[in-house]
């Protein structure tokens, strides 16, 4: 359709964007704190400019206007998440908080009224801090079961209207942030615990998938998936030790969730290494059967940057105990393109490589690009005299990534959509509002929201189903 369209996408393609509850709503009237709420209260200086999760982009109060703006820029689908700490009054029984229920009902109804498909995620790093204090959070299988209870409640309450569900956003980031590299509370460094958490999150996802498949929503065609940050690992060279290092990175950071989610089993090479090193997770045969029998219906792939690895050269710091870093060093490709604000390499071709990996090694399962984005600091400097925001770099970034996605689709990749991070500039963990990603800008002082040039661009792309 249309003239001058070089890249046409399949019919009913999702042109949307992703965000999450804790990054947009603000804490208003929330009965419980998640780990980030707690961490901010305790240590505000750990957050960029000491901006915390209290107000964020005020979605709790402005969801109607915000959803109208999302509609006005042509988004046909949007992912957000239900906060465990807002919906649930009592975690042990999953008794519902009436205000939380009313809010999420309103949000979902508003999306539907606007003709936007709501994609609802159940966990976006927002563990209730009480469940960390009481049980050790994701270290505990009790918490796995409480999460299943919460998920079942969500299906029962919203499954009549929500047809696309996500169990977790980037579960690997929980493992890395909370248990290895100290960028999420409780900032522990413990490789053995990290490995158990990795397993428990896989178990939780499979149990939730299993519970969903028994619902009316699933009977009526509803689907459930998981969103993984698949950061492909490229070796420094084809030398055997570099390839081996990159393969370990792939095993530990990607296949550890991808394989159980899609194939129902863990990578054997990963299990061998963890067993040999004495850090393998504790699992029962019954749990492994649950993981085997409850694979996802579709996959979401978040992609921002590639990962490059080389054979271990720097001495491994034994004082930290077991760490995956024992088997590789990160490697920066000389002269590579960078997003200087985020410190991430820009490598659009990885989208094609991810798509071919899914096609060739994961049965070409149905998937969508669930996050991709360009975070830029100081976007105020791109405000023009007439008040418009000229973020051409974001448009260029998306067009380049989408051209590789298009190539993959033309070679039969089973991709059904593209979601940018994010519809409206949102709060982001310890980076807070440092790097802006949205199609729509938010002025934190006034909460005035303004569509950027990229917002007008996506509207056109969505209308034309291509560019
Ligand atoms: C994604 C997360 O990995 O990256 C989001 O799912 C996050 O929650 C986004 O906000 C951008 O992260 P940052 O740190 O650059 O703001």
Boltz pocket constraint, residues with backbone or C-beta under 6 A from the ligand:
constraints:
  - pocket:
      binder: B
      contacts: [[A, 20], [A, 169], [A, 170], [A, 229], [A, 302], [A, 342], [A, 371], [A, 375], [A, 421], [A, 427], [A, 428], [A, 429], [A, 431], [A, 432], [A, 435]]
      max_distance: 6.0
